[in-house]
């Protein structure tokens, strides 16, 4: 089959989704996008409507919005980890002031942090 080369601009969210899908399935992003175009065009030509009844552009917009929200959440979680790490460092510094058995204090802090972490994970479960 002869192929035609085209240049196409898509929303960043869709590109990132295609890239992640490709990484998960050991495919190049180009191959994923090529398959998406082929399947999408085949769907359009056979006049098959999406199961939800929503137009394809609405679905694409929703996916892009979901990708943006996921990135925002990832940045927030990274910031939370940074603040927690700073709090731990500050607490460790305060706990070690004048302490001669640094290893014992470190082990005690680690044990307590593990207990608190597990408790928070249990509370977060549905």
N, C-alpha and C positions, 0 to 999 in steps of 0.2 A: 504494500500500500504506500502510495506516495504521500508525503506529509508536507504541509505548508507551514512556513515559519511566520509567526505573528508576535506582536508586542502587545501586552495587555496589562492594564493597571487594575488592581483589585484593592479593596480595603486592607489595611495592615492587619486587622484582626483575622481576616480570612487567610492571609498569607501565613501568619503565625500558626493558625490551626492546621494548615496544610503541612507546614514544616514539622510540627510536633507529630502529626499523624505519620508522616514519612519516616521520622526517626524511630517511632514505635514499631513500624512495619518494615524497616530496613529498605526504604524507598527514597529516591531523591525527591525533593520538593517539586521539581519540574515534572517528574513522573506522576506524582499525586495530582498536581494541577491539570495535567494533560488528561488523566483519567476522569477527573471531575468535569472537565469541559465535554469530553465524549459522552459521559453518562447524562449530564445535564441536557445536552443537545438532543440526545436520543429521547429523553423524557419529553422535551418540548415538541419534538416531531411526532411523537405518538399521542400528544395531547393529554398525557397523564397528569392529573393534578396532584399536588402533595397531599398526604393523608389528612393533614390538619385543615386543608382548604386555604391556607395562607399562601399568598404569592411568594415565589422564590426570593424576590428582593426583600420582602419582609423577614423571611427566615435568615437571609444573609445579614441583614441589619441587626437582627436579634443576636446572632452569633458574634458579630463584631462588638456589640455592646457587652455581651457576656465576657468576651476576651478582655476588654478594657476594665471591667469590674474585677476580673480575676487579677489583673496586673496591679490594680490599686490595692486589693487585699494582700497581695504578695508584698508590696512595699510597706503596708501597715504592719504585717507580721514581722518583717525584717526590723522595723523600728522598735517593735515590742521586744524582740530578742536583744536588740542593742541596749535598751533601757534596763532589761532584766540583768544583762551582763554587767552593766555599770553598777546596778544595785548590789549585785553579788560581790563585785570588786570592792565597793565601798564597805559593805558589811564585813568582808574578810579582813580588810585593813583595820577596821575598828576592833574586830575580834582578836587580831594578832598583836595589838598594842601591848607591849610588855610581856607577851607570851614567849616562853622558851621552847615549848613543844609544838612547833609549827605543824608537823605531820599529824599530830593528834587533833588539832583544831581543824585542819583541812579535811580530815576524815569525818569529823563530827558535822562540819558544814555540808559536806557532800551527802552524808546520810540523811540529814534533815531536809536538804533540797530534794532528794529523791522521794521522801515521804510526801512532801508538799506537792511535788509534781504529780505523783500517782493519785493523790487526793483530787487535784484539779482535773486530771484526765477522767477520773470516775464521775465527777460532778458534771462534766461536759457531755457525757454519754447520754443518748436519748432514752 
